[in-house]
Amino acid sequence: MSPSHPRTPRQVINFSKQKGKEIIANFDGGLITSDAGIVWIAELDKKLGITEKFGNCFQDHRHQSYVDHSVHELLAQRLYGIILGYEDVNDHDKLRHNPALKIALEKLNELEDKKGWLAGKSTINRLEYCPETILDQKTSRYHKIEPNFEAIEKSFVEFFLESYKKPPLSIILDMDVTDDQVHGNQEGAFFNSYYHGVCYAPLYIFCGHHLLVAKLRSSNVDPADGALDEINSFPKMN
């Protein structure tokens, strides 16, 4: 007769309530997901207001009575997907049915309604890409979300400054260039002999673990191209 073992207390993780409903995670099995960690990320995002602040950097020219997904929701869905490892926009045609992502985006009604989905690849693609031939997004039929690139770039620095209660005595900026390999005929991508492939060469500027600049560039430019301009654009910290 095998000895009896005391049962381990049931582990339950509680998240913030949504629309009066409890959100919990346990280890009882049943219908499971490998993407539940995004719910934690969403809680942190709500606390820091990252996607909300980025959402304010866009002007939405869409007729609001026909809008199912706000700019903030589209940004959050895209960023959460990248965090989960789904980098391609095409992935969202499946992710739009992901229950963990729906909870992270506070779309509980969509969980109950089988017809309710998150945004698909076409909607998200129109958020992050607009052909250069479209000069006025306000009058465009399909590309009506206009980014303010200056405000987006400024947001990175603002997040950095907000992390300090008072200005630091000194900071050390770490500038780095890396390769972003491409697998198609993307505009501005060139063969780079150093990286042995067709790629972009984005410029990054960090201060510690804080990202201050992420600038996508073609790979046929000098590694230091634009770095001084980016540093000179930083606000003075008195």
Secondary structure, DSSP 8 states (H G I E B T S, - for coil): -----------EEE---BTTB--EEES--SS--S-THHHHHHHHHHHHTHHHHHHTTEEE-S-GGG-SS-HHHHHHHHHHHHHTT--SGGGHHHHTT-HHHHHHTT-HHHHH-TT-----HHHHHHHH---TT---TTT-SS--EEE-HHHHHHHHHHHHHHT-SS--S----EEEE--EE-SS--TT-EEETTTTEEEE--EEEEETTEEEEEE--BTTS-TTTTHHHHHHTS----
